[in-house]
């Protein structure tokens, strides 16, 4: 085997190796990106749902406090009105 034939054979082997590694890397990248995207979407959805639940709990807490305060004010106003009407009538 002459030197040019040997160089050509080495270049063919190196080219085949590079092509194989490149193809495998592209396939691995596509698989990781597909699974990664699905995983990230799932995590994001779970965190959004947990955040919505937390906000709804806070909203219900504030609503109940507001309703309690409103009932207290109604009671105070009615009590004041009753005292005033008793004083004049």
ZADO-1210 file (C-alpha; in nm, 4 decimals, padded with zeros to 6 digits):
<atoms>
<atom x="00.0000" y="00.0000" z="00.0000" code="UNK" pos="1"/>
<atom x="00.1368" y="00.3362" z="-00.0971" code="UNK" pos="2"/>
<atom x="00.1310" y="00.6480" z="00.1122" code="UNK" pos="3"/>
<atom x="-00.1552" y="00.8214" z="-00.0795" code="UNK" pos="4"/>
<atom x="-00.3696" y="00.5077" z="-00.0527" code="UNK" pos="5"/>
<atom x="-00.2953" y="00.4846" z="00.3188" code="UNK" pos="6"/>
<atom x="-00.3855" y="00.8506" z="00.3709" code="UNK" pos="7"/>
<atom x="-00.7062" y="00.8044" z="00.1711" code="UNK" pos="8"/>
<atom x="-00.8006" y="00.4989" z="00.3824" code="UNK" pos="9"/>
<atom x="-00.7318" y="00.6869" z="00.7078" code="UNK" pos="10"/>
<atom x="-00.9409" y="00.9830" z="00.5885" code="UNK" pos="11"/>
<atom x="-01.2303" y="00.7509" z="00.4964" code="UNK" pos="12"/>
<atom x="-01.2180" y="00.5898" z="00.8412" code="UNK" pos="13"/>
<atom x="-01.2001" y="00.9278" z="01.0167" code="UNK" pos="14"/>
<atom x="-01.4881" y="01.0568" z="00.7994" code="UNK" pos="15"/>
<atom x="-01.7014" y="00.7540" z="00.8845" code="UNK" pos="16"/>
<atom x="-01.6284" y="00.7960" z="01.2553" code="UNK" pos="17"/>
<atom x="-01.7085" y="01.1703" z="01.2475" code="UNK" pos="18"/>
<atom x="-02.0301" y="01.1071" z="01.0534" code="UNK" pos="19"/>
<atom x="-02.1388" y="00.8355" z="01.2972" code="UNK" pos="20"/>
<atom x="-02.0608" y="01.0449" z="01.6043" code="UNK" pos="21"/>
<atom x="-02.2359" y="01.3472" z="01.4532" code="UNK" pos="22"/>
<atom x="-02.5464" y="01.1441" z="01.3731" code="UNK" pos="23"/>
<atom x="-02.5559" y="00.9913" z="01.7208" code="UNK" pos="24"/>
<atom x="-02.5080" y="01.3335" z="01.8786" code="UNK" pos="25"/>
<atom x="-02.7941" y="01.4787" z="01.6716" code="UNK" pos="26"/>
<atom x="-03.0229" y="01.1906" z="01.7688" code="UNK" pos="27"/>
<atom x="-02.9296" y="01.2230" z="02.1366" code="UNK" pos="28"/>
<atom x="-02.9876" y="01.6003" z="02.1235" code="UNK" pos="29"/>
<atom x="-03.3314" y="01.5532" z="01.9668" code="UNK" pos="30"/>
<atom x="-03.4301" y="01.2923" z="02.2263" code="UNK" pos="31"/>
<atom x="-03.3092" y="01.5027" z="02.5186" code="UNK" pos="32"/>
<atom x="-03.4793" y="01.8126" z="02.3818" code="UNK" pos="33"/>
<atom x="-03.8088" y="01.6289" z="02.3311" code="UNK" pos="34"/>
<atom x="-03.8068" y="01.4711" z="02.6774" code="UNK" pos="35"/>
<atom x="-03.6710" y="01.7899" z="02.8336" code="UNK" pos="36"/>
<atom x="-03.9462" y="02.0012" z="02.6824" code="UNK" pos="37"/>
<atom x="-04.2141" y="01.7622" z="02.8024" code="UNK" pos="38"/>
<atom x="-04.0596" y="01.7502" z="03.1500" code="UNK" pos="39"/>
<atom x="-04.0310" y="02.1292" z="03.1711" code="UNK" pos="40"/>
<atom x="-04.3913" y="02.1725" z="03.0546" code="UNK" pos="41"/>
<atom x="-04.5078" y="01.9247" z="03.3172" code="UNK" pos="42"/>
<atom x="-04.3106" y="02.0971" z="03.5941" code="UNK" pos="43"/>
<atom x="-04.4353" y="02.4403" z="03.4856" code="UNK" pos="44"/>
<atom x="-04.7963" y="02.3197" z="03.4793" code="UNK" pos="45"/>
<atom x="-04.7653" y="02.1670" z="03.8261" code="UNK" pos="46"/>
<atom x="-04.6149" y="02.4848" z="03.9699" code="UNK" pos="47"/>
<atom x="-04.8823" y="02.7018" z="03.8056" code="UNK" pos="48"/>
<atom x="-05.1577" y="02.4807" z="03.9500" code="UNK" pos="49"/>
<atom x="-04.9997" y="02.4945" z="04.2967" code="UNK" pos="50"/>
<atom x="-04.9733" y="02.8735" z="04.2705" code="UNK" pos="51"/>
<atom x="-05.3374" y="02.9026" z="04.1614" code="UNK" pos="52"/>
<atom x="-05.4410" y="02.6857" z="04.4551" code="UNK" pos="53"/>
<atom x="-05.2432" y="02.9028" z="04.6953" code="UNK" pos="54"/>
<atom x="-05.3985" y="03.2193" z="04.5522" code="UNK" pos="55"/>
<atom x="-05.7479" y="03.0711" z="04.5809" code="UNK" pos="56"/>
<atom x="-05.6831" y="02.9848" z="04.9451" code="UNK" pos="57"/>
<atom x="-05.5662" y="03.3390" z="05.0117" code="UNK" pos="58"/>
<atom x="-05.8694" y="03.4770" z="04.8293" code="UNK" pos="59"/>
<atom x="-06.1067" y="03.2650" z="05.0377" code="UNK" pos="60"/>
<atom x="-05.9289" y="03.3729" z="05.3568" code="UNK" pos="61"/>
<atom x="-05.9630" y="03.7396" z="05.2631" code="UNK" pos="62"/>
<atom x="-06.3258" y="03.6915" z="05.1603" code="UNK" pos="63"/>
<atom x="-06.4139" y="03.5298" z="05.4912" code="UNK" pos="64"/>
<atom x="-06.2356" y="03.8043" z="05.6850" code="UNK" pos="65"/>
<atom x="-06.4127" y="04.0698" z="05.4797" code="UNK" pos="66"/>
<atom x="-06.7510" y="03.9050" z="05.5355" code="UNK" pos="67"/>
<atom x="-06.6829" y="03.8789" z="05.9088" code="UNK" pos="68"/>
<atom x="-06.5863" y="04.2466" z="05.9250" code="UNK" pos="69"/>
<atom x="-06.8958" y="04.3385" z="05.7249" code="UNK" pos="70"/>
<atom x="-07.1205" y="04.1441" z="05.9623" code="UNK" pos="71"/>
<atom x="-06.9518" y="04.3123" z="06.2595" code="UNK" pos="72"/>
<atom x="-07.0091" y="04.6572" z="06.1087" code="UNK" pos="73"/>
<atom x="-07.3729" y="04.5707" z="06.0350" code="UNK" pos="74"/>
<atom x="-07.4174" y="04.4614" z="06.3965" code="UNK" pos="75"/>
<atom x="-07.2536" y="04.7804" z="06.5258" code="UNK" pos="76"/>
<atom x="-07.4664" y="05.0009" z="06.3001" code="UNK" pos="77"/>
<atom x="-07.7862" y="04.8193" z="06.4001" code="UNK" pos="78"/>
<atom x="-07.6943" y="04.8444" z="06.7672" code="UNK" pos="79"/>
<atom x="-07.6251" y="05.2170" z="06.7297" code="UNK" pos="80"/>
<atom x="-07.9497" y="05.2667" z="06.5375" code="UNK" pos="81"/>
<atom x="-08.1443" y="05.0812" z="06.8073" code="UNK" pos="82"/>
<atom x="-07.9923" y="05.2980" z="07.0812" code="UNK" pos="83"/>
<atom x="-08.0703" y="05.6152" z="06.8873" code="UNK" pos="84"/>
<atom x="-08.4275" y="05.5159" z="06.8125" code="UNK" pos="85"/>
<atom x="-08.4866" y="05.4187" z="07.1784" code="UNK" pos="86"/>
<atom x="-08.3504" y="05.7524" z="07.2924" code="UNK" pos="87"/>
<atom x="-08.5866" y="05.9553" z="07.0740" code="UNK" pos="88"/>
<atom x="-08.8983" y="05.7388" z="07.0771" code="UNK" pos="89"/>
</atoms>
